[in-house]
């Protein structure tokens, strides 16, 4: 799962195949190009965040099946900044 992060307005939007995600300030945009997860994004302030899907799904199901952790913390999952040279992310010039 990829999300668009705009460092200008700090907005985060989930990418979609059907609609272009646009941050609140309008300076960052992105969308999926295909169902394989190839994405394009644009804007000087735009960055893509990736969720490790299996880690994210495991955390959701763990929470659904077990509820809140006894230590009051949320269930963790892996997320990362997608590098500029990643094969699954294309930066477009505005
Ligand atoms: Zn923005």
PDB file of the backbone (N, CA, C, O) and the ligand in Angstrom, with CONECT records:
HET     ZN  A 101       1
ATOM      1  N   UNK A   1       0.845  -1.170   0.000  1.00  0.00           N
ATOM      2  CA  UNK A   1       0.000   0.000   0.000  1.00  0.00           C
ATOM      3  C   UNK A   1       0.893   1.236   0.000  1.00  0.00           C
ATOM      4  O   UNK A   1       1.844   1.342   0.775  1.00  0.00           O
ATOM      5  N   UNK A   2       0.555   2.178  -0.902  1.00  0.00           N
ATOM      6  CA  UNK A   2       1.338   3.411  -0.984  1.00  0.00           C
ATOM      7  C   UNK A   2       0.469   4.600  -0.586  1.00  0.00           C
ATOM      8  O   UNK A   2      -0.730   4.650  -0.857  1.00  0.00           O
ATOM      9  N   UNK A   3       1.131   5.556   0.069  1.00  0.00           N
ATOM     10  CA  UNK A   3       0.461   6.783   0.464  1.00  0.00           C
ATOM     11  C   UNK A   3       1.303   7.963   0.008  1.00  0.00           C
ATOM     12  O   UNK A   3       2.530   7.891  -0.060  1.00  0.00           O
ATOM     13  N   UNK A   4       0.613   9.048  -0.302  1.00  0.00           N
ATOM     14  CA  UNK A   4       1.267  10.285  -0.713  1.00  0.00           C
ATOM     15  C   UNK A   4       1.467  11.157   0.517  1.00  0.00           C
ATOM     16  O   UNK A   4       0.514  11.428   1.248  1.00  0.00           O
ATOM     17  N   UNK A   5       2.694  11.596   0.748  1.00  0.00           N
ATOM     18  CA  UNK A   5       2.999  12.520   1.840  1.00  0.00           C
ATOM     19  C   UNK A   5       3.433  13.851   1.238  1.00  0.00           C
ATOM     20  O   UNK A   5       4.307  13.885   0.372  1.00  0.00           O
ATOM     21  N   UNK A   6       2.841  14.922   1.682  1.00  0.00           N
ATOM     22  CA  UNK A   6       3.260  16.270   1.265  1.00  0.00           C
ATOM     23  C   UNK A   6       3.965  16.920   2.451  1.00  0.00           C
ATOM     24  O   UNK A   6       3.358  17.117   3.504  1.00  0.00           O
ATOM     25  N   UNK A   7       5.232  17.250   2.285  1.00  0.00           N
ATOM     26  CA  UNK A   7       5.975  17.857   3.387  1.00  0.00           C
ATOM     27  C   UNK A   7       5.659  19.343   3.529  1.00  0.00           C
ATOM     28  O   UNK A   7       6.065  19.961   4.513  1.00  0.00           O
ATOM     29  N   UNK A   8       4.944  19.930   2.569  1.00  0.00           N
ATOM     30  CA  UNK A   8       4.521  21.332   2.685  1.00  0.00           C
ATOM     31  C   UNK A   8       3.353  21.461   3.660  1.00  0.00           C
ATOM     32  O   UNK A   8       3.368  22.322   4.540  1.00  0.00           O
ATOM     33  N   UNK A   9       2.338  20.602   3.503  1.00  0.00           N
ATOM     34  CA  UNK A   9       1.128  20.730   4.337  1.00  0.00           C
ATOM     35  C   UNK A   9       0.952  19.555   5.296  1.00  0.00           C
ATOM     36  O   UNK A   9      -0.010  19.529   6.065  1.00  0.00           O
ATOM     37  N   UNK A  10       1.859  18.591   5.262  1.00  0.00           N
ATOM     38  CA  UNK A  10       1.846  17.413   6.136  1.00  0.00           C
ATOM     39  C   UNK A  10       0.649  16.500   5.911  1.00  0.00           C
ATOM     40  O   UNK A  10       0.352  15.651   6.751  1.00  0.00           O
ATOM     41  N   UNK A  11      -0.038  16.664   4.792  1.00  0.00           N
ATOM     42  CA  UNK A  11      -1.170  15.795   4.484  1.00  0.00           C
ATOM     43  C   UNK A  11      -0.660  14.444   3.999  1.00  0.00           C
ATOM     44  O   UNK A  11       0.400  14.345   3.380  1.00  0.00           O
ATOM     45  N   UNK A  12      -1.438  13.408   4.294  1.00  0.00           N
ATOM     46  CA  UNK A  12      -1.162  12.059   3.813  1.00  0.00           C
ATOM     47  C   UNK A  12      -2.438  11.531   3.175  1.00  0.00           C
ATOM     48  O   UNK A  12      -3.510  11.564   3.781  1.00  0.00           O
ATOM     49  N   UNK A  13      -2.311  11.047   1.954  1.00  0.00           N
ATOM     50  CA  UNK A  13      -3.469  10.527   1.213  1.00  0.00           C
ATOM     51  C   UNK A  13      -3.123   9.144   0.680  1.00  0.00           C
ATOM     52  O   UNK A  13      -2.015   8.923   0.192  1.00  0.00           O
ATOM     53  N   UNK A  14      -4.062   8.216   0.772  1.00  0.00           N
ATOM     54  CA  UNK A  14      -3.866   6.896   0.176  1.00  0.00           C
ATOM     55  C   UNK A  14      -3.982   7.015  -1.337  1.00  0.00           C
ATOM     56  O   UNK A  14      -4.838   7.737  -1.848  1.00  0.00           O
ATOM     57  N   UNK A  15      -3.106   6.293  -2.056  1.00  0.00           N
ATOM     58  CA  UNK A  15      -3.204   6.297  -3.512  1.00  0.00           C
ATOM     59  C   UNK A  15      -4.319   5.364  -3.949  1.00  0.00           C
ATOM     60  O   UNK A  15      -4.688   4.427  -3.240  1.00  0.00           O
ATOM     61  N   UNK A  16      -4.847   5.644  -5.138  1.00  0.00           N
ATOM     62  CA  UNK A  16      -5.947   4.869  -5.704  1.00  0.00           C
ATOM     63  C   UNK A  16      -5.723   4.719  -7.198  1.00  0.00           C
ATOM     64  O   UNK A  16      -5.020   5.517  -7.818  1.00  0.00           O
ATOM     65  N   UNK A  17      -6.330   3.688  -7.767  1.00  0.00           N
ATOM     66  CA  UNK A  17      -6.286   3.516  -9.220  1.00  0.00           C
ATOM     67  C   UNK A  17      -7.268   4.457  -9.912  1.00  0.00           C
ATOM     68  O   UNK A  17      -7.033   4.879 -11.044  1.00  0.00           O
ATOM     69  N   UNK A  18      -8.345   4.778  -9.247  1.00  0.00           N
ATOM     70  CA  UNK A  18      -9.442   5.504  -9.891  1.00  0.00           C
ATOM     71  C   UNK A  18      -9.344   7.020  -9.793  1.00  0.00           C
ATOM     72  O   UNK A  18      -9.824   7.728 -10.678  1.00  0.00           O
ATOM     73  N   UNK A  19      -8.737   7.517  -8.743  1.00  0.00           N
ATOM     74  CA  UNK A  19      -8.695   8.959  -8.533  1.00  0.00           C
ATOM     75  C   UNK A  19      -7.262   9.417  -8.263  1.00  0.00           C
ATOM     76  O   UNK A  19      -6.451   8.664  -7.724  1.00  0.00           O
ATOM     77  N   UNK A  20      -6.965  10.646  -8.638  1.00  0.00           N
ATOM     78  CA  UNK A  20      -5.678  11.245  -8.310  1.00  0.00           C
ATOM     79  C   UNK A  20      -5.759  11.759  -6.881  1.00  0.00           C
ATOM     80  O   UNK A  20      -6.656  12.532  -6.547  1.00  0.00           O
ATOM     81  N   UNK A  21      -4.825  11.332  -6.038  1.00  0.00           N
ATOM     82  CA  UNK A  21      -4.754  11.854  -4.671  1.00  0.00           C
ATOM     83  C   UNK A  21      -4.078  13.216  -4.723  1.00  0.00           C
ATOM     84  O   UNK A  21      -3.010  13.365  -5.316  1.00  0.00           O
ATOM     85  N   UNK A  22      -4.700  14.199  -4.105  1.00  0.00           N
ATOM     86  CA  UNK A  22      -4.159  15.558  -4.078  1.00  0.00           C
ATOM     87  C   UNK A  22      -4.127  16.011  -2.627  1.00  0.00           C
ATOM     88  O   UNK A  22      -5.127  15.907  -1.917  1.00  0.00           O
ATOM     89  N   UNK A  23      -2.992  16.508  -2.191  1.00  0.00           N
ATOM     90  CA  UNK A  23      -2.876  16.951  -0.807  1.00  0.00           C
ATOM     91  C   UNK A  23      -3.690  18.229  -0.580  1.00  0.00           C
ATOM     92  O   UNK A  23      -4.169  18.846  -1.531  1.00  0.00           O
ATOM     93  N   UNK A  24      -3.838  18.615   0.674  1.00  0.00           N
ATOM     94  CA  UNK A  24      -4.655  19.786   1.015  1.00  0.00           C
ATOM     95  C   UNK A  24      -4.162  21.076   0.370  1.00  0.00           C
ATOM     96  O   UNK A  24      -4.971  21.917  -0.022  1.00  0.00           O
ATOM     97  N   UNK A  25      -2.847  21.244   0.256  1.00  0.00           N
ATOM     98  CA  UNK A  25      -2.332  22.494  -0.324  1.00  0.00           C
ATOM     99  C   UNK A  25      -2.275  22.439  -1.848  1.00  0.00           C
ATOM    100  O   UNK A  25      -2.060  23.463  -2.498  1.00  0.00           O
ATOM    101  N   UNK A  26      -2.466  21.251  -2.421  1.00  0.00           N
ATOM    102  CA  UNK A  26      -2.501  21.114  -3.871  1.00  0.00           C
ATOM    103  C   UNK A  26      -1.140  20.988  -4.530  1.00  0.00           C
ATOM    104  O   UNK A  26      -1.059  20.939  -5.758  1.00  0.00           O
ATOM    105  N   UNK A  27      -0.062  20.934  -3.745  1.00  0.00           N
ATOM    106  CA  UNK A  27       1.276  20.890  -4.338  1.00  0.00           C
ATOM    107  C   UNK A  27       1.781  19.482  -4.618  1.00  0.00           C
ATOM    108  O   UNK A  27       2.787  19.312  -5.305  1.00  0.00           O
ATOM    109  N   UNK A  28       1.091  18.464  -4.091  1.00  0.00           N
ATOM    110  CA  UNK A  28       1.523  17.075  -4.268  1.00  0.00           C
ATOM    111  C   UNK A  28       0.369  16.245  -4.809  1.00  0.00           C
ATOM    112  O   UNK A  28      -0.775  16.396  -4.381  1.00  0.00           O
ATOM    113  N   UNK A  29       0.686  15.365  -5.757  1.00  0.00           N
ATOM    114  CA  UNK A  29      -0.328  14.505  -6.377  1.00  0.00           C
ATOM    115  C   UNK A  29       0.252  13.118  -6.603  1.00  0.00           C
ATOM    116  O   UNK A  29       1.466  12.941  -6.707  1.00  0.00           O
ATOM    117  N   UNK A  30      -0.639  12.142  -6.676  1.00  0.00           N
ATOM    118  CA  UNK A  30      -0.173  10.801  -6.985  1.00  0.00           C
ATOM    119  C   UNK A  30      -1.322   9.863  -7.248  1.00  0.00           C
ATOM    120  O   UNK A  30      -2.453  10.118  -6.833  1.00  0.00           O
ATOM    121  N   UNK A  31      -1.032   8.766  -7.944  1.00  0.00           N
ATOM    122  CA  UNK A  31      -2.038   7.728  -8.203  1.00  0.00           C
ATOM    123  C   UNK A  31      -1.335   6.446  -8.621  1.00  0.00           C
ATOM    124  O   UNK A  31      -0.180   6.461  -9.045  1.00  0.00           O
ATOM    125  N   UNK A  32      -2.054   5.337  -8.495  1.00  0.00           N
ATOM    126  CA  UNK A  32      -1.564   4.071  -9.036  1.00  0.00           C
ATOM    127  C   UNK A  32      -1.800   4.067 -10.533  1.00  0.00           C
ATOM    128  O   UNK A  32      -2.796   4.603 -11.018  1.00  0.00           O
ATOM    129  N   UNK A  33      -0.869   3.456 -11.264  1.00  0.00           N
ATOM    130  CA  UNK A  33      -1.012   3.314 -12.709  1.00  0.00           C
ATOM    131  C   UNK A  33      -1.543   1.945 -13.094  1.00  0.00           C
ATOM    132  O   UNK A  33      -2.117   1.779 -14.170  1.00  0.00           O
ATOM    133  N   UNK A  34      -1.354   0.959 -12.215  1.00  0.00           N
ATOM    134  CA  UNK A  34      -1.857  -0.386 -12.506  1.00  0.00           C
ATOM    135  C   UNK A  34      -2.078  -1.145 -11.189  1.00  0.00           C
ATOM    136  O   UNK A  34      -1.727  -0.667 -10.110  1.00  0.00           O
ATOM    137  N   UNK A  35      -2.654  -2.312 -11.309  1.00  0.00           N
ATOM    138  CA  UNK A  35      -2.977  -3.100 -10.119  1.00  0.00           C
ATOM    139  C   UNK A  35      -1.754  -3.791  -9.529  1.00  0.00           C
ATOM    140  O   UNK A  35      -1.830  -4.375  -8.448  1.00  0.00           O
ATOM    141  N   UNK A  36      -0.630  -3.727 -10.231  1.00  0.00           N
ATOM    142  CA  UNK A  36       0.605  -4.309  -9.706  1.00  0.00           C
ATOM    143  C   UNK A  36       1.300  -3.378  -8.708  1.00  0.00           C
ATOM    144  O   UNK A  36       2.303  -3.756  -8.104  1.00  0.00           O
ATOM    145  N   UNK A  37       0.767  -2.160  -8.534  1.00  0.00           N
ATOM    146  CA  UNK A  37       1.325  -1.261  -7.539  1.00  0.00           C
ATOM    147  C   UNK A  37       2.250  -0.195  -8.081  1.00  0.00           C
ATOM    148  O   UNK A  37       2.853   0.557  -7.315  1.00  0.00           O
ATOM    149  N   UNK A  38       2.369  -0.124  -9.411  1.00  0.00           N
ATOM    150  CA  UNK A  38       3.167   0.954 -10.011  1.00  0.00           C
ATOM    151  C   UNK A  38       2.441   2.279  -9.777  1.00  0.00           C
ATOM    152  O   UNK A  38       1.245   2.396 -10.042  1.00  0.00           O
ATOM    153  N   UNK A  39       3.170   3.264  -9.283  1.00  0.00           N
ATOM    154  CA  UNK A  39       2.557   4.552  -8.957  1.00  0.00           C
ATOM    155  C   UNK A  39       3.363   5.689  -9.571  1.00  0.00           C
ATOM    156  O   UNK A  39       4.564   5.565  -9.809  1.00  0.00           O
ATOM    157  N   UNK A  40       2.670   6.803  -9.823  1.00  0.00           N
ATOM    158  CA  UNK A  40       3.359   8.021 -10.222  1.00  0.00           C
ATOM    159  C   UNK A  40       2.950   9.124  -9.260  1.00  0.00           C
ATOM    160  O   UNK A  40       1.841   9.130  -8.726  1.00  0.00           O
ATOM    161  N   UNK A  41       3.872  10.058  -9.051  1.00  0.00           N
ATOM    162  CA  UNK A  41       3.582  11.166  -8.148  1.00  0.00           C
ATOM    163  C   UNK A  41       4.323  12.394  -8.631  1.00  0.00           C
ATOM    164  O   UNK A  41       5.289  12.294  -9.387  1.00  0.00           O
ATOM    165  N   UNK A  42       3.861  13.559  -8.186  1.00  0.00           N
ATOM    166  CA  UNK A  42       4.495  14.800  -8.622  1.00  0.00           C
ATOM    167  C   UNK A  42       4.401  15.848  -7.521  1.00  0.00           C
ATOM    168  O   UNK A  42       3.562  15.773  -6.624  1.00  0.00           O
ATOM    169  N   UNK A  43       5.286  16.818  -7.624  1.00  0.00           N
ATOM    170  CA  UNK A  43       5.341  17.905  -6.659  1.00  0.00           C
ATOM    171  C   UNK A  43       6.665  17.881  -5.909  1.00  0.00           C
ATOM    172  O   UNK A  43       7.133  16.829  -5.474  1.00  0.00           O
ATOM    173  N   UNK A  44       7.266  19.078  -5.764  1.00  0.00           N
ATOM    174  CA  UNK A  44       8.555  19.165  -5.055  1.00  0.00           C
ATOM    175  C   UNK A  44       8.468  18.636  -3.640  1.00  0.00           C
ATOM    176  O   UNK A  44       9.447  18.106  -3.113  1.00  0.00           O
ATOM    177  N   UNK A  45       7.299  18.774  -3.012  1.00  0.00           N
ATOM    178  CA  UNK A  45       7.113  18.385  -1.615  1.00  0.00           C
ATOM    179  C   UNK A  45       6.539  16.977  -1.490  1.00  0.00           C
ATOM    180  O   UNK A  45       6.258  16.517  -0.383  1.00  0.00           O
ATOM    181  N   UNK A  46       6.365  16.291  -2.618  1.00  0.00           N
ATOM    182  CA  UNK A  46       5.704  14.983  -2.611  1.00  0.00           C
ATOM    183  C   UNK A  46       6.694  13.855  -2.333  1.00  0.00           C
ATOM    184  O   UNK A  46       7.805  13.833  -2.863  1.00  0.00           O
ATOM    185  N   UNK A  47       6.267  12.930  -1.497  1.00  0.00           N
ATOM    186  CA  UNK A  47       7.024  11.712  -1.207  1.00  0.00           C
ATOM    187  C   UNK A  47       6.022  10.582  -1.091  1.00  0.00           C
ATOM    188  O   UNK A  47       4.853  10.809  -0.780  1.00  0.00           O
ATOM    189  N   UNK A  48       6.476   9.373  -1.340  1.00  0.00           N
ATOM    190  CA  UNK A  48       5.598   8.221  -1.178  1.00  0.00           C
ATOM    191  C   UNK A  48       6.021   7.423   0.043  1.00  0.00           C
ATOM    192  O   UNK A  48       7.205   7.206   0.298  1.00  0.00           O
ATOM    193  N   UNK A  49       5.011   6.993   0.790  1.00  0.00           N
ATOM    194  CA  UNK A  49       5.206   6.129   1.941  1.00  0.00           C
ATOM    195  C   UNK A  49       4.683   4.749   1.562  1.00  0.00           C
ATOM    196  O   UNK A  49       3.623   4.634   0.945  1.00  0.00           O
ATOM    197  N   UNK A  50       5.409   3.717   1.922  1.00  0.00           N
ATOM    198  CA  UNK A  50       4.963   2.356   1.666  1.00  0.00           C
ATOM    199  C   UNK A  50       4.636   1.645   2.965  1.00  0.00           C
ATOM    200  O   UNK A  50       5.382   1.741   3.939  1.00  0.00           O
ATOM    201  N   UNK A  51       3.521   0.932   2.979  1.00  0.00           N
ATOM    202  CA  UNK A  51       3.203   0.027   4.075  1.00  0.00           C
ATOM    203  C   UNK A  51       3.598  -1.370   3.613  1.00  0.00           C
ATOM    204  O   UNK A  51       3.241  -1.782   2.509  1.00  0.00           O
ATOM    205  N   UNK A  52       4.314  -2.084   4.428  1.00  0.00           N
ATOM    206  CA  UNK A  52       4.525  -3.501   4.154  1.00  0.00           C
ATOM    207  C   UNK A  52       3.166  -4.177   4.330  1.00  0.00           C
ATOM    208  O   UNK A  52       2.667  -4.300   5.449  1.00  0.00           O
ATOM    209  N   UNK A  53       2.572  -4.614   3.215  1.00  0.00           N
ATOM    210  CA  UNK A  53       1.186  -5.090   3.254  1.00  0.00           C
ATOM    211  C   UNK A  53       0.968  -6.229   4.227  1.00  0.00           C
ATOM    212  O   UNK A  53      -0.003  -6.211   4.983  1.00  0.00           O
ATOM    213  N   UNK A  54       1.839  -7.214   4.228  1.00  0.00           N
ATOM    214  CA  UNK A  54       1.608  -8.358   5.123  1.00  0.00           C
ATOM    215  C   UNK A  54       1.758  -7.931   6.582  1.00  0.00           C
ATOM    216  O   UNK A  54       1.022  -8.411   7.446  1.00  0.00           O
ATOM    217  N   UNK A  55       2.684  -7.053   6.857  1.00  0.00           N
ATOM    218  CA  UNK A  55       2.870  -6.543   8.218  1.00  0.00           C
ATOM    219  C   UNK A  55       1.641  -5.741   8.656  1.00  0.00           C
ATOM    220  O   UNK A  55       1.196  -5.860   9.798  1.00  0.00           O
ATOM    221  N   UNK A  56       1.093  -4.926   7.749  1.00  0.00           N
ATOM    222  CA  UNK A  56      -0.082  -4.096   8.045  1.00  0.00           C
ATOM    223  C   UNK A  56      -1.310  -4.974   8.278  1.00  0.00           C
ATOM    224  O   UNK A  56      -2.051  -4.764   9.238  1.00  0.00           O
ATOM    225  N   UNK A  57      -1.522  -5.943   7.415  1.00  0.00           N
ATOM    226  CA  UNK A  57      -2.680  -6.838   7.552  1.00  0.00           C
ATOM    227  C   UNK A  57      -2.565  -7.661   8.829  1.00  0.00           C
ATOM    228  O   UNK A  57      -3.552  -7.848   9.541  1.00  0.00           O
ATOM    229  N   UNK A  58      -1.368  -8.152   9.119  1.00  0.00           N
ATOM    230  CA  UNK A  58      -1.160  -8.899  10.371  1.00  0.00           C
ATOM    231  C   UNK A  58      -1.527  -8.037  11.573  1.00  0.00           C
ATOM    232  O   UNK A  58      -2.167  -8.515  12.510  1.00  0.00           O
ATOM    233  N   UNK A  59      -1.121  -6.759  11.550  1.00  0.00           N
ATOM    234  CA  UNK A  59      -1.411  -5.862  12.683  1.00  0.00           C
ATOM    235  C   UNK A  59      -2.906  -5.629  12.827  1.00  0.00           C
ATOM    236  O   UNK A  59      -3.432  -5.606  13.939  1.00  0.00           O
ATOM    237  N   UNK A  60      -3.597  -5.455  11.690  1.00  0.00           N
ATOM    238  CA  UNK A  60      -5.053  -5.253  11.742  1.00  0.00           C
ATOM    239  C   UNK A  60      -5.729  -6.480  12.338  1.00  0.00           C
ATOM    240  O   UNK A  60      -6.547  -6.358  13.250  1.00  0.00           O
ATOM    241  N   UNK A  61      -5.389  -7.669  11.827  1.00  0.00           N
ATOM    242  CA  UNK A  61      -6.042  -8.884  12.330  1.00  0.00           C
ATOM    243  C   UNK A  61      -5.664  -9.164  13.779  1.00  0.00           C
ATOM    244  O   UNK A  61      -6.490  -9.627  14.566  1.00  0.00           O
ATOM    245  N   UNK A  62      -4.428  -8.882  14.120  1.00  0.00           N
ATOM    246  CA  UNK A  62      -4.037  -9.076  15.515  1.00  0.00           C
ATOM    247  C   UNK A  62      -4.910  -8.195  16.401  1.00  0.00           C
ATOM    248  O   UNK A  62      -5.414  -8.654  17.426  1.00  0.00           O
ATOM    249  N   UNK A  63      -5.092  -6.939  16.015  1.00  0.00           N
ATOM    250  CA  UNK A  63      -5.899  -6.017  16.810  1.00  0.00           C
ATOM    251  C   UNK A  63      -7.360  -6.459  16.858  1.00  0.00           C
ATOM    252  O   UNK A  63      -7.983  -6.429  17.919  1.00  0.00           O
ATOM    253  N   UNK A  64      -7.911  -6.870  15.703  1.00  0.00           N
ATOM    254  CA  UNK A  64      -9.308  -7.313  15.658  1.00  0.00           C
ATOM    255  C   UNK A  64      -9.527  -8.539  16.547  1.00  0.00           C
ATOM    256  O   UNK A  64     -10.571  -8.673  17.186  1.00  0.00           O
ATOM    257  N   UNK A  65      -8.546  -9.417  16.581  1.00  0.00           N
ATOM    258  CA  UNK A  65      -8.693 -10.659  17.347  1.00  0.00           C
ATOM    259  C   UNK A  65      -8.326 -10.512  18.820  1.00  0.00           C
ATOM    260  O   UNK A  65      -8.786 -11.287  19.659  1.00  0.00           O
ATOM    261  N   UNK A  66      -7.498  -9.521  19.133  1.00  0.00           N
ATOM    262  CA  UNK A  66      -6.979  -9.427  20.500  1.00  0.00           C
ATOM    263  C   UNK A  66      -7.320  -8.121  21.212  1.00  0.00           C
ATOM    264  O   UNK A  66      -7.142  -8.018  22.426  1.00  0.00           O
ATOM    265  N   UNK A  67      -7.806  -7.125  20.475  1.00  0.00           N
ATOM    266  CA  UNK A  67      -8.124  -5.848  21.097  1.00  0.00           C
ATOM    267  C   UNK A  67      -6.873  -5.063  21.442  1.00  0.00           C
ATOM    268  O   UNK A  67      -5.794  -5.323  20.910  1.00  0.00           O
ATOM    269  N   UNK A  68      -7.027  -4.111  22.329  1.00  0.00           N
ATOM    270  CA  UNK A  68      -5.896  -3.266  22.711  1.00  0.00           C
ATOM    271  C   UNK A  68      -4.829  -4.063  23.450  1.00  0.00           C
ATOM    272  O   UNK A  68      -5.125  -5.010  24.179  1.00  0.00           O
ATOM    273  N   UNK A  69      -3.604  -3.662  23.247  1.00  0.00           N
ATOM    274  CA  UNK A  69      -2.503  -4.280  23.989  1.00  0.00           C
ATOM    275  C   UNK A  69      -2.588  -3.861  25.447  1.00  0.00           C
ATOM    276  O   UNK A  69      -3.074  -2.776  25.765  1.00  0.00           O
ATOM    277  N   UNK A  70      -2.119  -4.717  26.316  1.00  0.00           N
ATOM    278  CA  UNK A  70      -2.199  -4.436  27.753  1.00  0.00           C
ATOM    279  C   UNK A  70      -1.298  -3.277  28.165  1.00  0.00           C
ATOM    280  O   UNK A  70      -1.524  -2.659  29.205  1.00  0.00           O
ATOM    281  N   UNK A  71      -0.265  -2.971  27.347  1.00  0.00           N
ATOM    282  CA  UNK A  71       0.635  -1.876  27.704  1.00  0.00           C
ATOM    283  C   UNK A  71       0.143  -0.524  27.168  1.00  0.00           C
ATOM    284  O   UNK A  71       0.820   0.490  27.337  1.00  0.00           O
ATOM    285  N   UNK A  72      -1.037  -0.506  26.519  1.00  0.00           N
ATOM    286  CA  UNK A  72      -1.605   0.742  26.038  1.00  0.00           C
ATOM    287  C   UNK A  72      -1.040   1.220  24.715  1.00  0.00           C
ATOM    288  O   UNK A  72      -1.474   2.246  24.191  1.00  0.00           O
ATOM    289  N   UNK A  73      -0.088   0.498  24.174  1.00  0.00           N
ATOM    290  CA  UNK A  73       0.516   0.881  22.891  1.00  0.00           C
ATOM    291  C   UNK A  73      -0.254   0.228  21.750  1.00  0.00           C
ATOM    292  O   UNK A  73      -0.911  -0.796  21.942  1.00  0.00           O
ATOM    293  N   UNK A  74      -0.172   0.809  20.588  1.00  0.00           N
ATOM    294  CA  UNK A  74      -0.804   0.221  19.411  1.00  0.00           C
ATOM    295  C   UNK A  74       0.059  -0.868  18.817  1.00  0.00           C
ATOM    296  O   UNK A  74       1.275  -0.894  19.007  1.00  0.00           O
ATOM    297  N   UNK A  75      -0.590  -1.775  18.090  1.00  0.00           N
ATOM    298  CA  UNK A  75       0.136  -2.837  17.406  1.00  0.00           C
ATOM    299  C   UNK A  75       0.983  -2.219  16.296  1.00  0.00           C
ATOM    300  O   UNK A  75       0.480  -1.414  15.513  1.00  0.00           O
ATOM    301  N   UNK A  76       2.226  -2.575  16.223  1.00  0.00           N
ATOM    302  CA  UNK A  76       3.140  -1.997  15.246  1.00  0.00           C
ATOM    303  C   UNK A  76       3.080  -2.736  13.914  1.00  0.00           C
ATOM    304  O   UNK A  76       2.767  -3.925  13.862  1.00  0.00           O
ATOM    305  N   UNK A  77       3.386  -2.010  12.838  1.00  0.00           N
ATOM    306  CA  UNK A  77       3.583  -2.615  11.522  1.00  0.00           C
ATOM    307  C   UNK A  77       4.688  -1.839  10.825  1.00  0.00           C
ATOM    308  O   UNK A  77       5.087  -0.766  11.276  1.00  0.00           O
ATOM    309  N   UNK A  78       5.178  -2.390   9.724  1.00  0.00           N
ATOM    310  CA  UNK A  78       6.320  -1.797   9.039  1.00  0.00           C
ATOM    311  C   UNK A  78       5.865  -0.807   7.960  1.00  0.00           C
ATOM    312  O   UNK A  78       5.016  -1.128   7.127  1.00  0.00           O
ATOM    313  N   UNK A  79       6.426   0.367   7.987  1.00  0.00           N
ATOM    314  CA  UNK A  79       6.212   1.377   6.958  1.00  0.00           C
ATOM    315  C   UNK A  79       7.565   1.992   6.621  1.00  0.00           C
ATOM    316  O   UNK A  79       8.503   1.932   7.416  1.00  0.00           O
ATOM    317  N   UNK A  80       7.654   2.584   5.433  1.00  0.00           N
ATOM    318  CA  UNK A  80       8.952   3.114   4.998  1.00  0.00           C
ATOM    319  C   UNK A  80       8.745   4.202   3.951  1.00  0.00           C
ATOM    320  O   UNK A  80       7.688   4.279   3.326  1.00  0.00           O
ATOM    321  N   UNK A  81       9.746   5.031   3.769  1.00  0.00           N
ATOM    322  CA  UNK A  81       9.738   6.014   2.690  1.00  0.00           C
ATOM    323  C   UNK A  81      10.207   5.302   1.421  1.00  0.00           C
ATOM    324  O   UNK A  81      11.269   4.680   1.411  1.00  0.00           O
ATOM    325  N   UNK A  82       9.427   5.394   0.371  1.00  0.00           N
ATOM    326  CA  UNK A  82       9.795   4.745  -0.882  1.00  0.00           C
ATOM    327  C   UNK A  82      10.897   5.568  -1.546  1.00  0.00           C
ATOM    328  O   UNK A  82      10.724   6.766  -1.771  1.00  0.00           O
ATOM    329  N   UNK A  83      12.034   4.930  -1.862  1.00  0.00           N
ATOM    330  CA  UNK A  83      13.157   5.685  -2.432  1.00  0.00           C
ATOM    331  C   UNK A  83      12.834   6.223  -3.823  1.00  0.00           C
ATOM    332  O   UNK A  83      12.022   5.654  -4.553  1.00  0.00           O
ATOM    333  N   UNK A  84      13.490   7.335  -4.174  1.00  0.00           N
ATOM    334  CA  UNK A  84      13.259   7.985  -5.467  1.00  0.00           C
ATOM    335  C   UNK A  84      13.524   7.031  -6.638  1.00  0.00           C
ATOM    336  O   UNK A  84      12.859   7.119  -7.670  1.00  0.00           O
ATOM    337  N   UNK A  85      14.472   6.140  -6.484  1.00  0.00           N
ATOM    338  CA  UNK A  85      14.829   5.244  -7.583  1.00  0.00           C
ATOM    339  C   UNK A  85      14.054   3.943  -7.603  1.00  0.00           C
ATOM    340  O   UNK A  85      14.404   3.038  -8.362  1.00  0.00           O
ATOM    341  N   UNK A  86      13.023   3.820  -6.804  1.00  0.00           N
ATOM    342  CA  UNK A  86      12.270   2.565  -6.752  1.00  0.00           C
ATOM    343  C   UNK A  86      11.607   2.269  -8.097  1.00  0.00           C
ATOM    344  O   UNK A  86      11.124   3.173  -8.779  1.00  0.00           O
ATOM    345  N   UNK A  87      11.593   0.993  -8.462  1.00  0.00           N
ATOM    346  CA  UNK A  87      10.988   0.592  -9.737  1.00  0.00           C
ATOM    347  C   UNK A  87       9.472   0.751  -9.734  1.00  0.00           C
ATOM    348  O   UNK A  87       8.859   0.774 -10.801  1.00  0.00           O
ATOM    349  N   UNK A  88       8.859   0.860  -8.568  1.00  0.00           N
ATOM    350  CA  UNK A  88       7.401   0.933  -8.481  1.00  0.00           C
ATOM    351  C   UNK A  88       6.890   2.352  -8.258  1.00  0.00           C
ATOM    352  O   UNK A  88       5.709   2.550  -7.972  1.00  0.00           O
ATOM    353  N   UNK A  89       7.780   3.344  -8.388  1.00  0.00           N
ATOM    354  CA  UNK A  89       7.357   4.736  -8.174  1.00  0.00           C
ATOM    355  C   UNK A  89       8.033   5.632  -9.207  1.00  0.00           C
ATOM    356  O   UNK A  89       9.257   5.650  -9.332  1.00  0.00           O
ATOM    357  N   UNK A  90       7.223   6.360  -9.929  1.00  0.00           N
ATOM    358  CA  UNK A  90       7.727   7.250 -10.976  1.00  0.00           C
ATOM    359  C   UNK A  90       7.431   8.682 -10.570  1.00  0.00           C
ATOM    360  O   UNK A  90       6.275   9.066 -10.393  1.00  0.00           O
ATOM    361  N   UNK A  91       8.502   9.477 -10.425  1.00  0.00           N
ATOM    362  CA  UNK A  91       8.287  10.899 -10.149  1.00  0.00           C
ATOM    363  C   UNK A  91       8.109  11.641 -11.465  1.00  0.00           C
ATOM    364  O   UNK A  91       8.973  11.611 -12.342  1.00  0.00           O
ATOM    365  N   UNK A  92       6.968  12.306 -11.578  1.00  0.00           N
ATOM    366  CA  UNK A  92       6.695  13.109 -12.775  1.00  0.00           C
ATOM    367  C   UNK A  92       7.072  14.559 -12.481  1.00  0.00           C
ATOM    368  O   UNK A  92       6.907  15.036 -11.358  1.00  0.00           O
ATOM    369  N   UNK A  93       7.569  15.241 -13.475  1.00  0.00           N
ATOM    370  CA  UNK A  93       7.818  16.678 -13.333  1.00  0.00           C
ATOM    371  C   UNK A  93       6.504  17.415 -13.502  1.00  0.00           C
ATOM    372  O   UNK A  93       5.666  17.041 -14.322  1.00  0.00           O
ATOM    373  N   UNK A  94       6.337  18.465 -12.715  1.00  0.00           N
ATOM    374  CA  UNK A  94       5.094  19.251 -12.808  1.00  0.00           C
ATOM    375  C   UNK A  94       4.992  19.971 -14.130  1.00  0.00           C
ATOM    376  O   UNK A  94       4.012  20.676 -14.375  1.00  0.00           O
TER     377      UNK A  94
HETATM  378 ZN    ZN A 101       0.482  19.748   0.323  1.00  0.00          ZN
END
